[in-house]
């Protein structure tokens, strides 16, 4: 299954920015390649930049990585709910509140990358074990339609989006 297999009714138009950043490769390949690229990307950021804010009230690089992890968990939960429930309707989440409560003061980049790696491995196992029928199921998240398979591609596009932001505004 590739992103070109998705129909426009499988995700809200708001997410098109993220979907446009996804290569037309099978989802599992994107998750595996993305893991390697993301770990390499963050490991190569100078330590002095990890807590840098390019503007007041903007997230630091460490906060962005935590946001990527949190969002991946949220999309995995949505995918699981949609795949295994009838007519699920999930609330949205406040990404700013999540980052604010992440308690990054004691976290090293290595511990955050370890968490990222474990979450991504869980994502890979989750999506590789959904049936074709499950992948096509659609639920509602934050009052908008989302398919299981679109949630997987959003994980990839969202991650790419934030790495591009870091590259453009932080490094």
C-alpha positions in Angstrom: 0.0 0.0 0.0 1.3 3.4 -1.1 0.1 6.9 -0.5 -1.1 7.0 -4.1 -3.7 4.3 -3.1 -5.4 6.7 -0.7 -8.7 8.4 -1.5 -9.3 12.1 -0.7 -12.1 11.1 1.8 -9.6 9.2 4.0 -8.2 12.3 5.7 -9.0 16.0 6.3 -7.6 18.6 3.8 -5.6 20.1 6.7 -3.3 17.1 6.5 -2.5 17.6 2.8 0.7 19.5 3.7 2.0 16.4 5.5 0.8 14.0 2.8 2.6 16.0 0.1 5.9 15.2 1.9 5.5 11.5 1.7 7.2 9.5 -1.1 5.1 7.0 -3.0 6.7 4.0 -1.3 5.0 1.2 0.7 4.0 2.4 4.2 6.2 -0.1 6.0 9.2 1.0 3.9 8.5 4.6 4.8 8.3 3.8 8.5 11.6 1.8 8.4 13.5 4.3 6.3 12.1 7.2 8.3 13.3 5.7 11.5 16.9 5.5 10.3 16.8 9.0 8.7 15.3 10.6 11.8 17.7 9.1 14.2 20.6 10.1 12.0 19.2 13.6 11.6 18.8 14.2 15.3 22.2 12.6 16.3 23.9 15.0 14.0 22.5 18.2 15.5 25.1 19.9 17.7 24.2 19.7 21.4 24.3 23.5 21.7 21.3 23.7 19.3 19.0 21.2 21.0 17.5 23.8 23.4 17.6 26.7 20.9 14.4 28.6 20.0 14.5 30.5 16.7 11.8 32.8 18.1 10.2 33.4 21.5 7.5 30.8 22.4 8.6 28.4 19.7 9.6 24.9 20.6 13.2 23.8 21.0 14.6 20.9 18.9 14.2 18.5 21.8 10.6 19.6 22.2 9.9 19.1 18.5 11.3 15.5 18.8 9.0 14.8 21.8 6.1 16.3 19.7 7.0 13.9 16.8 6.9 11.0 19.3 3.7 12.1 21.0 2.0 12.6 17.6 3.1 9.2 16.4 1.6 7.6 19.5 -1.7 9.5 19.0 -2.0 8.4 15.4 -1.2 4.8 16.3 -4.0 4.9 18.9 -6.3 6.4 16.3 -5.4 3.7 13.8 -5.9 1.0 16.4 -9.3 2.4 17.4 -10.4 2.7 13.8 -9.2 -0.8 12.9 -10.9 -2.5 15.8 -14.0 -0.5 16.8 -17.3 0.3 15.2 -17.9 4.0 14.5 -15.1 5.4 16.7 -15.2 9.1 17.3 -12.1 10.4 19.1 -11.3 13.8 20.5 -8.3 15.8 19.3 -5.3 16.5 21.4 -3.5 19.7 22.4 0.1 19.3 21.1 1.2 22.4 23.0 -0.1 21.0 26.3 1.6 17.7 25.6 5.0 19.4 25.0 4.6 21.7 28.0 4.1 18.7 30.3 6.9 16.6 28.8 9.3 17.5 31.5 12.4 17.7 29.3 14.7 19.2 31.9 16.3 15.9 32.8 16.1 14.3 29.3 19.1 13.7 27.1 18.8 13.5 23.4 19.9 9.9 23.6 17.0 9.0 26.0 14.6 10.8 23.7 15.9 9.0 20.6 15.7 5.7 22.4 12.0 6.5 23.1 11.5 7.5 19.5 13.1 4.2 18.3 10.8 2.1 20.5 7.7 4.0 19.5 8.6 3.6 15.8 9.3 -0.1 16.2 5.8 -0.4 17.8 4.3 1.5 14.8 6.0 -0.8 12.3 4.6 -3.9 14.1 1.2 -2.4 14.4 0.8 -1.4 10.7 2.4 -4.6 9.4 -0.3 -6.6 11.2 -3.4 -4.8 10.1 -5.4 -6.6 7.4 -6.1 -4.9 4.1 -9.7 -4.5 5.2 -8.6 -2.9 8.6 -6.3 -0.5 6.8 -9.2 0.9 4.8 -11.5 1.5 7.8 -12.4 5.0 8.6 -13.2 6.7 11.9 -13.5 10.2 13.2 -10.7 12.1 15.0 -11.3 15.6 16.1 -14.6 15.6 14.1 -12.8 14.7 10.9 -12.6 11.4 8.9 -9.4 9.5 9.0 -8.6 6.0 7.7 -6.2 3.6 9.4 -3.8 3.7 6.5 -3.9 7.5 6.2 -2.9 7.6 9.9 0.2 5.7 9.0 1.2 8.0 6.2 0.5 11.0 8.4 3.1 9.7 10.9 5.7 9.8 8.1 4.7 13.1 6.6 4.4 14.9 10.0 7.9 13.7 10.9 9.4 14.9 7.6 7.6 18.2 8.0 9.2 18.9 11.3 12.7 17.9 10.2 12.4 20.3 7.3 11.3 23.1 9.8 14.3 22.3 12.0 16.6 22.4 8.9 15.2 25.7 7.7 14.8 27.6 11.0 17.1 26.1 13.6 20.3 24.9 11.9 
